[in-house]
Amino acid sequence: MVEIVIQRARLAETDLLIEIHEEAARWLWARGIRQWEPGTLPRDRLIARIERGEAYLAQLEGEPVGMAILQDADEDTWGARPADAFYLHGLRVLRAYAERGIGRAILRWAEGQVTIRRRRYQEKARAPPTFRHGGEWPSALPIS
């Protein structure tokens, strides 16, 4: 069984995360979706997220396949909120790995992080807090 491994990104992976973001941004813009404008991701903002342990790199058999930002506070987007929420931002999957369940695996991993960190809710932009599970979640998950 193939597993996706998701780990906190390191500063040495900053350029890789920017490339993953840029590919997703270009793909969206080519389809008329103006979510992320190519070439505008602030490097210093990404570095700050890496340093705070909020940026994650997903790998499949040692190869990078995606990324996500997981935060326990996001006042810029949501305003002041209770300290029992998690915010999943910028889930990106490289197009070469599209439609293989990578995005679902990253979402399942994020759900597990809520449990591990003893949070009651997980919020994703434009989605209600719906993910609640018990048990331990490893950093490697099977892709289904």
N, C-alpha and C positions, 0 to 999 in steps of 0.2 A: 504494500500500500504506500502511495506517495504522500508525504507530509509537507505541509508548509510550515516554515519556522519563522516566527516573528519575534524580533528582538529590538531593544532600544537602539536607535541609530547613534553612531559615534560621529564626532566632528570630522574625522577622516572621510566619512561618507556623505558630507554635505553636497559635493558636486554630483554624486550619484542621485541623491534625493531631488536635486534641482532638475536633473535630466528626466527622471521619472515624472516629475510635475510638468515639465515643459512638453513632454510627449502627450500627456493627457490634455493639457491646455490647447495644444495645436489640433488634436483630434476633435475636441469639443468645438473649437472655433470653426473648423472646416465643415461642421454640421450645423452651424448657426447658433450654437449654444454659447452664450457669453458669460460663462461661469468664472473662468480664470483667463485673463488676457495673457497670451504668450509673452514671455520676456519681462514680466512685471513682478515676479515673486521676489520680495525683498530678502536678500541673502542674510542680512543681519537678523531679521525676524526668524528665519528658519534656524539660524545658529542659536538664537536664544531658546527656541523650542527644543533643540537638541540638548543644549546645556541643562535645561529644566527636566529632561527625561520625558518629553512629550512626543517626540518624533520616533516612529517605528519603521523598520525596514522588514519587508516580507521576502523570504527566499524559498525557492523550491529547488531541491537538490543542489544547494550551494549557489544558485543563480538568483540575482535580484528579480522580483516579479511585481512588487508593489510597495506601497507605503501608506501610512495613515498618521494622523495627529490625534492623540488622545489626551484630553485635558480634564482636570478636576475643577476648573473655573474658566469661565469665558465671559467676563463682564462686557467686553467690547461688542459681542454679538447678542447676548441674552440679557444683559443687565445683571443686577444683583440677584443671586439665586441662593437657595439653601445649599449647605455644604454636603449634600447627599446626592449630587448629580455628577455625571460624567458626560463629556462632550466629544463626540467622534467627528473629526473634520478631515476633509481632503483625502478620503479614501481613493487611492489611485492604483490601477492595475495596468502594467505594460500591455500594449495591444497584442504583442506576440503571445501573451498568455491569457487573452480574453476568452471568455466562455469555457473556462476550465474549472470554475468553482472557486477561484482565488478570492474574489470579492466576498463571497459567502463565508469562506474560511476566515477572512479577516474580521468580518462581522461577528462570527461565533467566538473568535478570540477576544474581541472587545467585550462581548457579553460576559465572558469568563473573568475578564479584568474587573468588572463591576463586583462580581462575587468575591474574588480574591481580595480586593481592596475594601470590601464590605460596604459597598454603595447600594442604595435602594433603587436608583434609577440610572438609566443611560439615555442621553438625548443626542440625537443626530439632527443636523440642520433639516428643517422642514419635516420632521417626523416626531410623533409622540414618544414618550418614554415607555417602551414596550418590552425591553429585554430584562427578564428576571430569571435567574437560574441558581441552583445550588451546586455544591461540590467544587472540587479543585479543577482548574483548567491549566493544562500545560502550555508551554510556548510553542509546541509543535502539534498541529491538528491535521487529521486526514482530510483530504479534499474529496468531497462527495457531490 
